[in-house]
């Protein structure tokens, strides 16, 4: 038995030498490197319906983007327009405040001049005796083409229809008003160069649009005439003062349209007193 075992062992050793110490030929060979490599997964081709949906969404997003840009540009334009409107309103408010201040100054000046006129007269038995006995002769009645002039005691009244000077319910002079006021200024400078002149604004009893009162409209219209006579035609500013009568002294009944038209007027009242009088 021992001899048989030795023979088998020798044969096994010899076989291992001949095979280069390889593993047993009876075992399965080891896996090669190629066996560990896996074929990469193939990406499936996109579905045409999915591609169409993606393109449709992209087109919709582009359209929305363009709409948003257009809305943004329109909003910027609206903001710019609103800013311009705010600036215009601020300018108008500033001009209105300046005119109101000028009106207040003119009112105070007219009150001062009225007090001076009252101080220059003496009441006796209900009659007014003027200190200057030649005052009536110093203010003579003149004819102004296209205007109504009349003697009113010691004064001269020149009536200008407001509808020929302003739009209805407004205080901005129309273009055809300037030739009339220029001609009036020339006659005043020629015939009454130093007399005190009141500019009275009269309205009818109709409500005024824009939330202003009839007296405010009358005051604004008298200031416009005052500016045309003094700034445009260079008449002395101290010669004039403004009075806003409004609907207080109607020239006719407001019950008719013709009466309302007659009540909308500007009257210049020329006094015998001069600006040089103490």
C-alpha positions, 0 to 999 in steps of 0.5 A: 500500500505504501508503495502504491501511495508513493507512486500516485504522489510522484505522478501528481507532483510530476503532473503539476510540474509539467502543467506549470502549477496551473489549477486543476484541469478538471475545474472550470477556467477563470473568467476572462476580463472580457466577461466582466465587461458589460455592453452599455445600455442603449438610450432609446430614441425620443418619441415624436409625440414627446418631441412635438410637445416639447417644441410646443411648450418652448414656443409657448414660453417664447410667446409668453416671454415676448408678451411680458416684455411688451407689457413691461414696455407698456407699463414703463410708458404709462409710468412715464406718462403719469410722471409727466402728468404729475409734473404738469399738475404740479406746475399748474398748482404752482401757477394757481397759487401764484395767481391767488397770491396776486389776487390777494395782493390786488384785493388788498390794493383795491381795498386801500384805494377804495378807502382812499376814495371814500376818504376823499369824499364827504357825505352831506344830506345823502349826496356825495361831494367830491373834493375835486370839483373838476373831476367830472370834466376830467373823465370824459366819455369816449367812444371805443369801437365795438365796446359799450361805454357809458357815463355812470355818475363821476365814472366811465364804464366800459363793458366787454362781453366775456363770451368775446374774451373767454371760452364759456366757464374758462379764464384763458383768453381766446385769440380774438380777444387780444386785438380787442384788448390791445385797442382798448389799451391804446384808448385808455393810454390816450384818454385816461393815462393816469386815472384809477381804473377798476377791472370788474369781473361779472358772471351769471348764476350758472354753476361753474365746471371744475369745482370752482366758484363763480367768484373764483372764475370772475377773479381769474378772468379779471386777472387775465385782462389785467395781465393783457393790459399791463404786461402785454400793453405796458400800461402802469400796473398801479393804475389798475385793481381787480374786483371779482363781483361774480353773480352779485350785480347782474345786468339782466335777468338770469331767467333767460339765456340772453340775460345770462349772456349779458351778465357774463361781462368784464367792466372797466370802471374809470374813476376821476382820481388819478394815481398821482393824487395823495 
